[in-house]
Amino acid sequence: MVTSFLRAMWAVARHDLALWWRAPGLVAASLLPALGMGLLVAMLTLSIGRQPVMLVQEGHGSVANHMAHLLEADGEAYLLEHTDDREIARHALDDLRVAAVLIIPADFDERIAHADAHVELWLDNVVDVDLADDIRRTVLRSLAELDAPQLGIMGELHGPTGGILLPNPFRVAIAERDLRDTNVEFFEYEIVPILVLVVISVGVLATALLVARDRQRRTMKILLLAPAPRSAIVLGRLVAGVLVSSLVVGPLVAAGAAAGWIRPPPSHWPALLALLALTTLAAVGIGLALGIAAKSTRVVAMLGLNVAALLFYLGGGFATVAFLPSSLRTLSHFVPTTYAIGGLRQSLFYPDLEGIGRDLAVLALTAVLSIALGVVMLTRRWARA
């Protein structure tokens, strides 16, 4: 009895996998939009994260040269160009070829001896205050580094993490406690939601398109006539969706690990894989329900892409949930991708697995509910067939 059930389930799964293998258009329809969105996020991360800034060095004394070196070395928020002419820099700023201009005046060494030195900052702050503040923060950090090296970029990346007081030239000392020992590039940070987007897109569309295709081609009645339990047919379709998603996501994870973009602590790998597995199950369940509700593959493709994009955005894909408006932050608590992205970031970037149990529980509940909903809808559809 059990053997025949498993054989029937695997026969359905194998049939669906064969359909995917013979229909590369379906694979492209589910995968390419997610990869396109990931490429867009990567391009925005790399381009907006480092803005063009021009440095005008009029003073060439020893301290001015050192100040120029500090500004150039701290390139976390900008890409620095050099010139000796203010007018060239002014024209570049007016033409929007640079986002800001830094000027080290000719009398910088003389003034710094009297504690009266300054560095001029011409800043294009009309577009986004957050982008402008990135430049302000980086420049201020470099200025502080001139008097207190431990407050510069190297101190921020490799400074003490146990609340040790850092001496500085200001009236208030800094007691810093870092959450982790190393710095994470923003591109690596954004790989997590991109990976979740691929899982959601492929999981939802891989299942939904096959179910909708059955309805559109009227092959659902043929499945009903098959000598197999309906539960085996449903589970076979779910297994096929999971396998298709795994065949796509697995190589991406392996490639990310080989490139050094996905590198959790060794003990965190089980949690990371469990999060990906439960996210895949939830996506397949949503795809099953979506494929039954939609009337054609065209409608499925349109709705599936919008569902994936919405889950990606509300889960913290373009920005962390903390940066969303308050109403969307509240809504994000009810979005499963919030827990998938948060859990993956916790397992990848932090030394402990705090909150992973909650994330796994929410994703498991989402998977069970979505699959149950899909099964109920499919059973009702069969009853009317």
C-alpha positions as CSV (number, residue, x, y, z in Angstrom):
1,M,0.0,0.0,0.0
2,V,2.7,2.5,1.0
3,T,4.9,1.4,-1.8
4,S,2.2,1.9,-4.4
5,F,1.4,5.3,-2.9
6,L,5.1,6.4,-3.1
7,R,5.4,5.1,-6.7
8,A,2.3,7.1,-7.7
9,M,3.6,10.2,-6.0
10,W,7.0,9.9,-7.6
11,A,5.4,9.2,-11.0
12,V,3.5,12.5,-10.8
13,A,6.7,14.4,-9.6
14,R,8.7,12.8,-12.4
15,H,6.1,13.8,-15.0
16,D,6.1,17.4,-13.8
17,L,9.9,17.5,-13.9
18,A,9.8,16.2,-17.4
19,L,7.4,19.0,-18.4
20,W,9.8,21.5,-17.0
21,W,12.7,20.0,-18.8
22,R,10.8,20.1,-22.1
23,A,9.5,23.7,-21.6
24,P,12.5,26.0,-21.0
25,G,10.1,28.9,-21.5
26,L,8.4,28.1,-18.3
27,V,11.7,27.9,-16.5
28,A,12.7,31.3,-17.9
29,A,9.3,32.8,-17.0
30,S,9.9,31.9,-13.3
31,L,13.6,32.5,-13.0
32,L,14.6,35.4,-15.2
33,P,12.4,38.1,-13.5
34,A,13.9,37.2,-10.1
35,L,17.4,37.3,-11.5
36,G,16.6,40.6,-13.2
37,M,15.3,42.0,-9.9
38,G,18.5,40.7,-8.2
39,L,20.7,42.3,-10.8
40,L,18.8,45.6,-10.4
41,V,19.3,45.5,-6.6
42,A,23.0,44.7,-7.1
43,M,23.5,47.5,-9.6
44,L,21.8,50.0,-7.2
45,T,23.9,48.7,-4.3
46,L,27.1,49.2,-6.2
47,S,26.2,52.5,-7.9
48,I,24.3,54.4,-5.2
49,G,26.4,53.1,-2.4
50,R,29.6,54.9,-3.6
51,Q,29.0,58.3,-5.1
52,P,31.5,60.3,-7.2
53,V,33.2,63.1,-5.2
54,M,35.9,65.5,-6.3
55,L,38.8,66.5,-4.0
56,V,40.5,69.9,-4.6
57,Q,43.8,70.0,-2.8
58,E,45.1,73.5,-2.7
59,G,47.4,73.1,0.3
60,H,50.3,70.7,-0.1
61,G,51.9,70.8,3.4
62,S,52.6,67.7,5.4
63,V,49.3,67.8,7.3
64,A,47.3,68.7,4.2
65,N,48.8,65.8,2.4
66,H,47.9,63.5,5.3
67,M,44.4,64.9,5.3
68,A,44.0,64.2,1.6
69,H,45.3,60.6,2.2
70,L,42.7,60.0,5.0
71,L,39.9,61.3,2.8
72,E,41.0,59.1,-0.1
73,A,41.5,56.0,2.1
74,D,38.0,56.2,3.5
75,G,36.1,55.4,0.3
76,E,33.2,53.6,1.8
77,A,30.6,56.2,0.6
78,Y,32.3,57.8,-2.4
79,L,34.7,57.4,-5.3
80,L,37.3,60.2,-5.1
81,E,38.6,62.2,-8.1
82,H,41.5,64.7,-7.8
83,T,42.0,68.2,-9.1
84,D,43.8,71.4,-8.1
85,D,41.3,73.8,-9.6
86,R,38.1,74.9,-7.8
87,E,36.5,76.0,-11.0
88,I,36.8,72.5,-12.5
89,A,35.2,71.1,-9.4
90,R,32.4,73.7,-9.4
91,H,31.6,72.9,-13.1
92,A,31.6,69.1,-12.3
93,L,29.1,69.7,-9.4
94,D,26.9,72.0,-11.5
95,D,26.8,69.4,-14.3
96,L,25.9,66.7,-11.8
97,R,29.0,64.7,-12.6
98,V,29.9,64.6,-8.9
99,A,27.7,64.5,-5.8
100,A,30.1,66.6,-3.7
101,V,33.3,68.6,-3.7
102,L,35.9,68.5,-0.9
103,I,38.4,71.4,-0.7
104,I,41.6,71.4,1.4
105,P,42.5,75.1,1.5
106,A,46.0,76.4,0.8
107,D,46.5,77.6,4.4
108,F,45.4,74.3,5.9
109,D,48.8,73.6,7.6
110,E,49.0,77.2,9.0
111,R,45.5,77.2,10.3
112,I,45.7,73.8,11.9
113,A,48.6,75.0,14.0
114,H,46.2,77.5,15.5
115,A,43.3,75.1,15.8
116,D,41.4,77.0,13.2
117,A,41.6,74.7,10.1
118,H,38.7,73.6,8.0
119,V,37.9,71.4,5.0
120,E,35.2,72.8,2.7
121,L,32.3,70.5,1.6
122,W,30.2,71.5,-1.4
123,L,27.3,69.0,-1.3
124,D,24.4,68.3,-3.7
125,N,21.8,67.5,-1.1
126,V,18.7,68.1,-3.2
127,V,18.0,64.4,-4.2
128,D,18.2,62.3,-1.0
129,V,19.1,63.4,2.5
130,D,20.2,59.8,3.3
131,L,22.7,59.8,0.4
132,A,24.0,63.2,1.4
133,D,24.4,62.0,5.0
134,D,26.5,59.1,3.8
135,I,29.0,61.6,2.4
136,R,28.8,63.9,5.5
137,R,29.4,60.9,7.9
138,T,32.4,59.7,5.9
139,V,34.0,63.1,5.7
140,L,33.5,63.7,9.4
141,R,35.0,60.4,10.2
142,S,38.1,61.2,8.2
143,L,38.4,64.6,9.9
144,A,38.2,63.0,13.3
145,E,40.8,60.5,12.3
146,L,43.3,63.3,11.8
147,D,43.4,63.8,15.6
148,A,42.3,60.3,16.7
149,P,43.2,57.5,14.4
150,Q,41.1,55.0,16.2
151,L,38.0,56.9,15.2
152,G,38.7,56.5,11.5
153,I,37.7,53.7,9.1
154,M,40.2,51.2,10.4
155,G,39.1,51.9,13.9
156,E,35.5,51.4,12.9
157,L,36.2,48.1,11.1
158,H,38.7,46.6,13.5
159,G,38.3,48.6,16.8
160,P,37.6,47.3,20.2
161,T,34.2,45.7,20.7
162,G,33.9,45.3,24.5
163,G,32.8,48.7,25.4
164,I,36.4,50.1,25.9
165,L,36.5,53.8,26.0
166,L,38.2,55.3,22.9
167,P,40.2,58.5,23.7
168,N,39.3,61.3,21.3
169,P,39.7,65.1,20.9
170,F,36.0,65.8,21.8
171,R,34.5,66.2,25.2
172,V,32.6,62.9,25.2
173,A,34.4,59.6,24.9
174,I,32.9,56.7,22.9
175,A,32.2,53.2,24.4
176,E,31.6,51.0,21.4
177,R,30.1,47.5,21.4
178,D,29.9,45.8,18.0
179,L,27.5,43.0,17.3
180,R,30.0,41.1,15.2
181,D,33.8,41.1,14.6
182,T,33.9,41.9,10.9
183,N,32.2,44.3,8.5
184,V,29.8,43.1,5.9
185,E,29.7,44.7,2.5
186,F,26.3,46.1,1.6
187,F,26.3,43.9,-1.6
188,E,26.7,40.8,0.5
189,Y,23.9,42.0,2.8
190,E,21.6,42.4,-0.2
191,I,22.4,38.9,-1.5
192,V,20.1,37.5,1.2
193,P,16.8,39.1,-0.1
194,I,17.8,38.4,-3.7
195,L,18.2,34.7,-2.8
196,V,14.8,34.7,-1.1
197,L,13.3,36.4,-4.1
198,V,14.6,33.6,-6.4
199,V,13.2,30.9,-4.0
200,I,9.8,32.6,-3.9
201,S,9.6,33.3,-7.6
202,V,10.7,29.8,-8.7
203,G,8.7,28.1,-6.0
204,V,5.5,30.0,-6.7
205,L,5.7,30.0,-10.4
206,A,7.0,26.5,-10.9
207,T,4.0,25.0,-9.2
208,A,1.4,27.6,-10.3
209,L,2.3,27.4,-14.0
210,L,2.0,23.6,-14.0
211,V,-1.4,23.6,-12.2
212,A,-2.7,26.4,-14.5
213,R,-1.4,24.5,-17.5
214,D,-3.5,21.5,-16.5
215,R,-6.6,23.7,-16.3
216,Q,-5.9,25.5,-19.6
217,R,-5.2,22.2,-21.5
218,R,-8.0,20.3,-19.7
219,T,-5.5,17.6,-18.6
220,M,-6.8,17.7,-15.0
221,K,-9.5,15.1,-15.9
222,I,-6.8,12.8,-17.1
223,L,-5.2,12.9,-13.7
224,L,-8.5,12.1,-12.1
225,L,-8.8,8.9,-14.2
226,A,-5.3,7.8,-13.2
227,P,-5.2,4.7,-10.9
228,A,-3.6,6.6,-8.1
229,P,-4.9,8.3,-4.9
230,R,-5.6,12.0,-5.2
231,S,-3.4,12.7,-2.2
232,A,-0.5,11.0,-4.1
233,I,-1.1,13.3,-7.1
234,V,-1.1,16.4,-4.9
235,L,2.0,15.4,-3.0
236,G,3.7,14.5,-6.3
237,R,3.1,17.9,-7.6
238,L,4.4,19.5,-4.4
239,V,7.5,17.3,-4.6
240,A,8.1,18.4,-8.2
241,G,7.8,22.1,-7.2
242,V,10.3,21.6,-4.4
243,L,12.7,19.7,-6.6
244,V,12.6,22.3,-9.4
245,S,13.2,25.1,-6.8
246,S,16.1,23.1,-5.3
247,L,17.7,22.5,-8.7
248,V,17.7,26.3,-9.3
249,V,18.5,27.5,-5.8
250,G,21.1,24.8,-4.9
251,P,23.7,25.9,-7.6
252,L,23.1,29.6,-6.7
253,V,23.9,28.9,-3.1
254,A,27.0,26.8,-4.1
255,A,28.2,29.5,-6.4
256,G,27.7,32.2,-3.7
257,A,29.6,30.0,-1.2
258,A,32.4,29.5,-3.7
259,A,32.6,33.3,-4.4
260,G,32.7,34.0,-0.7
261,W,29.4,35.9,-0.7
262,I,27.6,33.2,1.4
263,R,29.9,32.2,4.2
264,P,28.1,31.5,7.5
265,P,29.9,30.0,10.5
266,P,30.1,26.2,10.0
267,S,27.7,25.6,12.8
268,H,25.1,27.8,11.1
269,W,24.8,25.8,7.9
270,P,21.9,23.6,9.2
271,A,19.9,26.6,10.2
272,L,20.5,28.3,6.9
273,L,19.5,25.2,4.9
274,A,16.4,24.7,7.1
275,L,15.3,28.3,6.4
276,L,15.7,27.8,2.7
277,A,13.8,24.5,2.7
278,L,10.9,25.9,4.7
279,T,10.8,29.0,2.5
280,T,10.7,26.8,-0.6
281,L,7.8,24.7,0.9
282,A,5.8,27.9,1.7
283,A,6.4,29.2,-1.8
284,V,5.3,25.9,-3.4
285,G,2.1,25.9,-1.3
286,I,1.3,29.5,-2.4
287,G,2.0,28.5,-6.0
288,L,-0.4,25.5,-5.7
289,A,-3.2,27.8,-4.5
290,L,-2.4,30.5,-7.1
291,G,-2.4,28.0,-10.0
292,I,-5.8,26.7,-9.0
293,A,-7.3,30.2,-8.5
294,A,-5.9,31.6,-11.9
295,K,-7.5,30.6,-15.2
296,S,-4.5,30.6,-17.5
297,T,-0.7,30.6,-17.4
298,R,-0.6,34.2,-18.5
299,V,-2.6,35.3,-15.5
300,V,-0.4,33.1,-13.3
301,A,2.7,34.7,-14.6
302,M,1.3,38.2,-14.0
303,L,0.0,37.5,-10.5
304,G,3.0,35.4,-9.5
305,L,5.5,38.1,-10.3
306,N,3.5,40.7,-8.4
307,V,3.1,38.4,-5.4
308,A,6.9,37.7,-5.4
309,A,7.7,41.4,-5.8
310,L,5.4,42.4,-2.9
311,L,6.7,39.7,-0.6
312,F,10.3,40.8,-1.5
313,Y,9.6,44.5,-0.7
314,L,7.6,44.0,2.5
315,G,10.1,41.4,3.7
316,G,13.0,44.0,3.6
317,G,14.3,43.3,0.1
318,F,15.2,46.9,-1.0
319,A,15.8,48.1,2.6
320,T,15.7,46.6,6.0
321,V,12.3,46.5,7.6
322,A,13.3,49.2,10.1
323,F,13.6,51.7,7.3
324,L,10.0,51.1,6.1
325,P,7.1,53.5,7.0
326,S,5.5,52.6,10.3
327,S,2.3,51.2,8.7
328,L,4.4,48.9,6.4
329,R,6.6,47.9,9.4
330,T,3.4,46.7,11.1
331,L,2.3,44.8,8.0
332,S,5.7,43.2,7.6
333,H,5.2,41.2,10.8
334,F,2.5,39.2,8.9
335,V,4.7,38.6,5.9
336,P,6.7,35.3,5.8
337,T,9.6,36.7,3.8
338,T,10.3,39.0,6.7
339,Y,11.3,36.0,8.8
340,A,13.1,34.3,5.9
341,I,15.3,37.3,5.2
342,G,15.8,38.1,8.9
343,G,16.7,34.5,9.7
344,L,19.1,34.1,6.8
345,R,20.9,37.3,7.8
346,Q,21.1,36.2,11.4
347,S,22.6,32.8,10.3
348,L,25.0,34.5,7.9
349,F,26.2,37.6,9.5
350,Y,25.9,37.2,13.3
351,P,27.8,35.0,15.8
352,D,24.7,33.5,17.3
353,L,21.3,32.2,16.1
354,E,19.1,34.4,18.2
355,G,15.5,34.4,16.9
356,I,16.1,31.5,14.5
357,G,13.6,29.3,16.3
358,R,10.8,31.9,15.8
359,D,11.8,32.4,12.1
360,L,11.7,28.6,11.5
361,A,8.3,28.3,13.3
362,V,6.7,31.1,11.3
363,L,8.0,29.7,8.0
364,A,6.9,26.1,8.9
365,L,3.4,27.4,9.8
366,T,3.3,29.3,6.6
367,A,4.3,26.2,4.6
368,V,1.6,24.1,6.3
369,L,-1.2,26.6,5.9
370,S,-0.3,27.4,2.3
371,I,-0.1,23.7,1.3
372,A,-3.3,22.9,3.2
373,L,-5.1,25.8,1.4
374,G,-3.8,24.6,-2.0
375,V,-4.9,21.0,-1.3
376,V,-8.4,22.2,-0.2
377,M,-8.7,24.3,-3.4
378,L,-7.5,21.5,-5.6
379,T,-9.9,19.0,-4.0
380,R,-12.8,21.3,-4.6
381,R,-11.7,21.9,-8.2
382,W,-11.5,18.1,-8.8
383,A,-15.0,17.7,-7.3
384,R,-16.4,20.1,-9.9
385,A,-14.3,18.5,-12.8
